Each structure stands twice: as structure tokens, then as C-alpha cells.
Amino acid sequence: MGLTKTEIFTEEQNQLATMLKALGHPARIAILQSIIRANSCICGDLVEELGLAQPTISQHLKELKNAGIIQGTIEGVRVCYCIEPKAWKLLKTNLAAFFDSYKENTNCC
């Protein structure tokens, strides 16, 4: 099996790519929007709100958690999820820096 080329990129580049990959599905955006709207942890309310099956929701939550964007805590038999504040701030800062690095050049192409 071949090596991945992630080691030739900076930690920041790899981390941003991982987070953006996790954000690359509309269901995950909807999940994050629900958590943000609630302004608290979400504990299983997403099935009714999004209209997706529980296993589908669980898979998307897993992807968001693996990327570090959300965190989960176990409460009895349920897992409650909320935004991971440090990761959210890092994502916001890195995206702003990325977009701000572009200087419009009207003489291009």
C-alpha cells in the first residue's frame, strides 16, 4: 500500500483539509446549523428535525466528531453533541486567513 502525501503538507493544511472534508456534506452542515441554533448540546433530536434515519445521523455525527468539529458526552444511553469551541475558532481563523490571503488581480487570465 502506498504512502499518502499528507506528510508533505503542513499540520495546518492537513487539519483544515480534514475539517473541510467533514463539512463537505449537506447533512453535516444541517447538523451543525441545528446545534448552533440550539445554542446547547443536541441529544437525539436530529432525526425528527432533519428527516434522516438514525444510523445516517450517527454516521454524520461520527465524521464531524472525528474531524474534531463537535464533541460528545454520554448521558445515560444517549450521546449529546455540541460544537467544539477551540476547533470552531481554529476553523474560523484558518478560513478567514485563507480567504484574506487572496488579493484580487484584475490583470489575470
Salt bridges, closest charged atoms under 4 A:
GLU49 OE2 - ARG37 NH2 2.77
